[in-house]
Amino acid sequence: MSGTLSHLDALESEAVHIVREVAGEFERPVILFSGGKDSIVMLHLALKAFTPAPVPFALLHVDTGHNFPEVLHHRDHTAHTHNLRLHIASVQDYIDRGTLKERPDGTRNPLQTLPLTEKIQHEKFDAVFGGGRRDEEKARAKERVFSLRDEFSQWDPRRQRPELWNLYNGRHAPGEHVRVFPLSNWTELDVWQYIAREEIELPAIYYAHHREVFRRDGMWLTAGDWGGPRDDETVEKRQVRYRTVGDMSCTGAVDSDADTIDKVIAEITASRLTERGATRADDKLSEAAMEDRKREGYF
């Protein structure tokens, strides 16, 4: 039938509608932006939503101090290119003050919650865009597009509102805010096909490259000052790429020769593991690891 939107066009249209809805309903929205692929796509959609006007939102990143340098460079370059204000909440600052303590396993991903929630409260952000998708993990599959958080940034699945006919309810009490997920209905494959179609630039670590890594808990981790490798772990140079990007201490690489976007798409199409299930150690801490962190205020 003529005039029918393609699959990617429909997803883009829905996401742009969500972004504009937030601009109309909220006073101080902000985009969580790490320099990872999902946040890059989310910002691309925001740019499309408001062109030729500038994006009316700032960016916010919770920097663990263990982030990949290539990703931080892309984050800063993107913010500068589009003349966007970048707020940074630093986990290291909280550790230096003694407010947070290093974990025995070295990962700082679970330590992001307090810096994030305090930054939201301090800046009085009332809508926070996140790049979460329902296909990533079962706790994220429970999320609404507009996810209400209480005055402590905590998530209660029982308080979430129905979203019939794509109607979004941004009502919130003073001190509360709403997390907004424009990519909720996208899959990892959708994201990559959209990146290919729109020719969106990504950090090079998403494509196959040679890197010094070591094996831990079934994953290839990058050697670094965060605490790896141990004496019994051997560093070797392998051709790898990253399907998802987070803290270096808990984000694993996968063996890959996918050095172009077409090869990446072919690789994902053949995969039977979600990106987080395959490469994120923080989601393997317990069966309900992600849901527990979300209840505390995590993304």
C-alpha positions as CSV (number, residue, x, y, z in Angstrom):
1,M,0.0,0.0,0.0
2,S,1.5,3.3,-1.0
3,G,2.4,5.7,1.8
4,T,3.0,2.9,4.3
5,L,6.1,3.7,6.5
6,S,9.0,1.2,6.5
7,H,9.9,-0.5,9.7
8,L,12.7,1.9,10.5
9,D,10.6,4.9,9.5
10,A,7.9,3.9,11.9
11,L,10.4,3.5,14.7
12,E,12.0,6.8,13.9
13,S,8.6,8.5,13.8
14,E,7.5,7.1,17.2
15,A,10.8,8.2,18.8
16,V,10.6,11.7,17.3
17,H,7.0,12.0,18.6
18,I,8.2,10.9,22.1
19,V,11.0,13.5,22.1
20,R,8.7,16.3,21.1
21,E,6.1,15.2,23.6
22,V,8.7,15.6,26.4
23,A,9.7,19.0,25.1
24,G,6.0,20.0,25.4
25,E,5.3,18.5,28.8
26,F,8.4,19.1,30.9
27,E,10.4,22.0,32.2
28,R,14.0,20.6,32.4
29,P,14.6,17.5,30.3
30,V,18.1,16.1,29.9
31,I,19.5,13.3,27.7
32,L,21.7,10.6,29.3
33,F,24.7,10.5,26.9
34,S,27.6,8.2,27.3
35,G,29.0,8.2,23.8
36,G,27.6,4.7,23.3
37,K,25.6,3.7,20.3
38,D,22.1,3.8,21.8
39,S,22.7,7.3,23.3
40,I,24.2,8.4,20.0
41,V,21.1,7.2,18.1
42,M,18.9,8.9,20.7
43,L,20.7,12.2,20.2
44,H,20.5,11.8,16.4
45,L,16.7,11.5,16.8
46,A,16.5,14.6,19.0
47,L,18.5,16.5,16.4
48,K,16.0,15.4,13.8
49,A,13.0,16.2,16.0
50,F,14.0,19.9,16.3
51,T,15.9,20.8,13.1
52,P,16.5,23.5,12.1
53,A,16.3,24.7,15.7
54,P,18.8,23.5,18.2
55,V,18.1,20.6,20.6
56,P,16.5,22.2,23.7
57,F,18.1,19.7,26.1
58,A,21.4,19.3,27.8
59,L,23.4,16.1,28.0
60,L,24.3,14.1,31.2
61,H,26.9,11.4,31.7
62,V,27.7,9.4,34.8
63,D,31.5,8.9,34.4
64,T,32.7,5.9,36.3
65,G,36.4,6.7,35.8
66,H,36.7,3.3,34.1
67,N,35.1,4.3,30.8
68,F,36.8,3.5,27.5
69,P,38.9,6.5,26.3
70,E,37.6,6.2,22.7
71,V,34.0,6.5,24.0
72,L,34.8,9.6,26.2
73,H,36.5,11.2,23.2
74,H,33.4,10.7,21.1
75,R,31.1,12.0,23.9
76,D,33.1,15.3,24.2
77,H,33.5,15.7,20.4
78,T,29.7,15.2,19.9
79,A,28.8,17.7,22.6
80,H,31.2,20.3,21.1
81,T,30.0,19.7,17.5
82,H,26.4,20.3,18.4
83,N,27.1,23.1,21.0
84,L,25.3,21.1,23.8
85,R,25.9,21.6,27.5
86,L,27.4,18.4,29.0
87,H,26.8,17.7,32.7
88,I,29.2,15.1,34.2
89,A,28.5,13.2,37.4
90,S,31.8,11.6,38.5
91,V,31.9,8.4,40.5
92,Q,35.6,9.1,41.3
93,D,34.6,12.3,43.0
94,Y,32.3,10.3,45.3
95,I,35.0,7.8,46.0
96,D,37.5,10.5,46.8
97,R,35.1,12.1,49.3
98,G,34.5,8.7,50.9
99,T,30.8,8.7,50.0
100,L,31.2,5.6,47.9
101,K,33.6,2.7,48.3
102,E,35.3,0.6,45.7
103,R,33.8,-2.8,45.2
104,P,35.9,-6.0,45.7
105,D,35.2,-7.0,42.1
106,G,36.5,-3.7,40.8
107,T,33.3,-2.8,38.8
108,R,31.9,0.7,39.2
109,N,28.7,0.3,37.2
110,P,26.6,-0.3,40.4
111,L,28.2,2.8,41.9
112,Q,26.6,5.1,39.3
113,T,23.2,5.3,41.0
114,L,24.0,7.9,43.7
115,P,25.9,10.3,41.5
116,L,23.1,10.1,38.9
117,T,20.2,10.6,41.3
118,E,22.0,13.5,43.2
119,K,22.8,15.2,39.9
120,I,19.1,14.9,38.8
121,Q,18.0,16.4,42.1
122,H,20.6,19.2,42.1
123,E,19.9,20.3,38.5
124,K,16.1,19.8,39.0
125,F,15.8,17.6,35.8
126,D,12.2,16.5,35.5
127,A,12.5,14.2,32.5
128,V,15.6,12.1,31.8
129,F,16.0,10.4,28.4
130,G,17.6,7.0,28.5
131,G,18.7,4.7,25.7
132,G,17.2,1.5,27.2
133,R,15.5,-1.0,25.0
134,R,13.0,-3.7,25.9
135,D,15.0,-6.4,24.1
136,E,18.1,-5.9,26.2
137,E,17.1,-7.5,29.5
138,K,13.9,-8.7,31.2
139,A,13.8,-5.9,33.7
140,R,13.9,-3.3,30.9
141,A,11.1,-5.2,29.2
142,K,8.9,-4.1,32.0
143,E,9.5,-0.4,31.5
144,R,7.0,2.0,30.1
145,V,8.2,4.6,27.6
146,F,7.5,7.2,30.4
147,S,8.8,5.6,33.6
148,L,7.8,7.4,36.8
149,R,10.5,7.7,39.5
150,D,9.9,8.9,43.0
151,E,11.7,11.6,44.9
152,F,14.6,9.2,45.6
153,S,14.7,8.2,41.9
154,Q,13.5,4.7,42.7
155,W,11.4,2.6,40.3
156,D,8.3,0.8,41.4
157,P,6.8,-1.4,38.6
158,R,3.4,-1.2,40.4
159,R,3.3,2.5,40.0
160,Q,3.8,2.5,36.2
161,R,0.9,3.8,34.1
162,P,-0.7,2.1,31.1
163,E,0.2,3.6,27.8
164,L,-2.7,2.8,25.6
165,W,-2.7,4.1,22.0
166,N,0.8,5.6,22.5
167,L,-0.6,8.2,25.0
168,Y,2.1,9.2,27.5
169,N,1.4,10.6,31.0
170,G,4.1,12.9,32.3
171,R,2.3,13.9,35.4
172,H,4.6,13.8,38.5
173,A,4.7,15.3,42.0
174,P,7.4,17.8,43.1
175,G,10.6,16.0,43.6
176,E,9.6,13.1,41.3
177,H,10.8,12.8,37.7
178,V,10.2,10.7,34.6
179,R,12.7,8.5,32.8
180,V,11.9,8.5,29.1
181,F,12.9,5.7,26.7
182,P,12.4,6.6,23.0
183,L,14.1,3.4,21.8
184,S,11.9,1.1,23.9
185,N,10.5,-0.8,20.9
186,W,13.8,-1.0,19.0
187,T,16.0,-4.1,18.8
188,E,19.8,-4.2,18.6
189,L,19.4,-5.0,14.9
190,D,17.1,-2.0,14.4
191,V,19.6,0.3,16.0
192,W,22.4,-1.0,13.7
193,Q,20.3,-0.8,10.6
194,Y,19.3,2.7,11.4
195,I,23.0,3.7,12.0
196,A,23.7,2.3,8.6
197,R,20.9,4.1,6.9
198,E,21.6,7.4,8.6
199,E,25.4,7.0,8.3
200,I,25.8,7.8,12.0
201,E,29.4,7.9,13.3
202,L,30.3,5.6,16.2
203,P,33.4,5.1,18.4
204,A,35.7,2.7,16.5
205,I,35.5,0.0,19.3
206,Y,32.1,-1.0,18.0
207,Y,34.0,-2.5,15.0
208,A,36.5,-5.3,14.9
209,H,40.0,-4.1,15.9
210,H,43.1,-5.6,17.6
211,R,43.2,-5.1,21.3
212,E,45.0,-6.4,24.4
213,V,42.5,-8.4,26.4
214,F,42.4,-11.1,29.0
215,R,39.8,-13.8,29.9
216,R,37.7,-13.6,33.0
217,D,34.3,-15.3,33.8
218,G,34.0,-16.2,30.1
219,M,34.5,-12.7,28.7
220,W,37.4,-10.8,27.1
221,L,38.1,-7.8,29.3
222,T,40.4,-4.8,28.5
223,A,43.5,-4.5,30.6
224,G,43.6,-1.3,32.6
225,D,44.1,0.5,35.9
226,W,40.7,-0.6,37.1
227,G,42.1,-3.8,38.5
228,G,42.7,-6.2,35.7
229,P,44.4,-8.5,34.9
230,R,45.2,-10.5,38.1
231,D,48.5,-12.4,38.4
232,D,46.9,-15.6,37.1
233,E,45.3,-13.9,34.0
234,T,47.2,-13.7,30.8
235,V,46.9,-10.7,28.4
236,E,46.8,-11.5,24.7
237,K,46.2,-9.5,21.6
238,R,43.0,-10.5,19.8
239,Q,40.7,-9.2,17.1
240,V,37.5,-8.2,18.9
241,R,34.7,-5.7,19.0
242,Y,32.2,-4.4,21.5
243,R,28.5,-4.9,21.2
244,T,27.7,-2.7,24.1
245,V,29.9,-0.2,26.0
246,G,30.0,0.5,29.8
247,D,32.5,0.3,32.6
248,M,35.7,-1.5,31.3
249,S,35.6,-3.7,34.4
250,C,32.3,-5.4,33.4
251,T,32.0,-4.9,29.6
252,G,33.3,-7.8,27.6
253,A,34.5,-7.8,24.0
254,V,33.5,-10.5,21.5
255,D,35.8,-12.2,19.0
256,S,34.9,-10.7,15.6
257,D,36.1,-9.9,12.1
258,A,33.1,-7.5,11.6
259,D,35.1,-4.4,10.7
260,T,32.4,-2.8,8.6
261,I,28.8,-1.9,9.4
262,D,27.5,-4.5,6.9
263,K,29.5,-7.2,8.7
264,V,28.3,-6.1,12.1
265,I,24.6,-6.3,10.9
266,A,25.3,-9.8,9.5
267,E,26.9,-10.9,12.8
268,I,24.0,-9.6,14.9
269,T,21.5,-11.2,12.7
270,A,23.1,-14.6,13.3
271,S,23.5,-14.1,17.1
272,R,21.2,-15.9,19.6
273,L,22.5,-13.9,22.6
274,T,21.4,-10.3,23.6
275,E,24.2,-7.8,23.7
276,R,24.0,-7.5,27.5
277,G,23.6,-11.2,28.1
278,A,26.7,-11.9,26.1
279,T,29.0,-9.1,27.3
280,R,27.9,-7.5,30.6
281,A,29.2,-9.0,33.8
282,D,27.1,-6.7,36.0
283,D,24.0,-8.3,34.7
284,K,25.3,-11.7,35.8
285,L,25.7,-10.9,39.4
286,S,22.2,-12.3,40.1
287,E,19.1,-13.3,38.3
288,A,17.5,-10.0,39.2
289,A,20.6,-7.8,39.1
290,M,19.2,-5.2,36.7
291,E,15.8,-5.0,38.3
292,D,17.4,-4.5,41.7
293,R,19.5,-1.6,40.4
294,K,16.6,-0.1,38.7
295,R,14.6,-0.1,41.9
296,E,17.4,1.8,43.6
297,G,17.5,4.5,40.9
298,Y,19.7,3.1,38.1
299,F,19.0,3.8,34.4
